[in-house]
Amino acid sequence: MSAPVHRYEDAVARYFEAWNAESPAARAKAVAAAWPEGGGYTDPLADVGGHEEIAGLIAAAREQFPGFAFRLAGAVDGHHDTARFSWELVSEADGTAPVAGSDVITLDAQGRIRAVLGFLDRVPAGA
């Protein structure tokens, strides 16, 4: 039995809400909405688990790229408890996107993200 498409889109929307949250309080709330406490995030530069570590990783990325926002690039594709999507890190000043990637997420029964496997497709030199 296939899950409704909006389940994947809703999970990805919560994911971007967490990555784009500006204040620590908003970030903590968004991370808790997107991931269960035991959830994790892994990409070539990080392997973290739990709300505090995920929020810390997001805070570090936002500090490295002030004035940028994470945006969905294309459609969300999913089946069973797994979805994939591409994203870009876009400058709010000029619209450039120096960083881009693709993520695969695994969802729990409540539609929250158990795990993220992230891939960096475009990274600026020296980042």
N, C-alpha and C positions, 0 to 999 in steps of 0.2 A: 504494500500500500504506500503510495507516494504522499509526502507531506505537502500541504498547500504552499505555493510559491511565496506568499506573503510572510510565512514563517522565516524564510531565509532573509528576505528584504528587511523585516523588522529587526532581526538580529544584527544585520550589517548596519542599519541605521543607529542602533544603540552603540555599536562598536565605534562608529564615527563620532557620535556624541561624546564618548569617553575621550577619544583622541583629540577632539577639538575643545574640550572643556578648559577654560582659562584659569579658573581659581582652584586651589586645592580642594575646597569643599565641593564644588561642582564636579570636579574630577572624581573624587571619592564616591559621590552619589552615582555618577554615570558608570563607573567601573563596577560598582555593586549591582547595578541594573543589567549590565551586559554579561558579566561573568558570575558563576557561583563561587563561593569562597575558595574552593579547591581548583579553580580554573587556572589555565596557564597560557603563556605566550612564548613562542620560540621563533627567532629569525637568525640570520647569519651573525648578528651582533649581540644577541641577547637570548637568555633562557631563564624566564622568571615564572613564579607561581604565587597565587594568592593576591588578594585585592591590593595590599600595600605595595608589593613589588611591581605589580602591573601599573599602578598609579605612579610609582616612582619612575618607571621606564618612560611613561608618557610625559611626565614632567621634564625629564632630561631631554627628550626629543623636542619638546616645545621650547626649552631654553636654548637648544642648539639652533633652532629655526624660528626665531621670533617673527611675528607678522606673517606667518604661513598657516594654512589650514589644510587638513586632509580631506580629499574629495574622491568620491566614487568615480571610476573611469570605466564606463561601460555598464553592462548588465550583471546582476547577481545570478549565478547558475547554481542549482542545488539538486540533490537527490538524497533520500533517506535522511540521515542526520548530518550531512556534510554539504557545505556550500563553498564556492570559490568566487573571487571577485578581484578586480584590479583597482588600484588607487593611485592618486598623485598627491604630492605635497605642493600646494599652489601658493605663490606669493599673493597676498591680498593687495599689494601695491601695484604690481605690474602683470600679474597673471602667469608668470613663468612657473614652470614646474621642474625644479632641478632633481627631485627625487620621485621615483615611481616604483611600484611593486605590485605583487600579486599575493593574496593570502587565501589559505584554505582553512575553514573553521569547522569544528565539530560541535554540534549542539546537544544539550541535554534534553530531557523530556519536557522541560518548561521553556525550551527555546533559548536558553542562555548558552553562552560560549564555554564549552569545556576546554577546548584547546584551539590555539591559533598556530598554524605553520606559515610563517611569512617568508617571502622571497623578494629580494631587492633587485629590480630590473634596471634601474637607473640611479646612480649615486654620483654626486659631484666629486671631483678629485680632491683628496685631502679630507673628506668627511669621515 
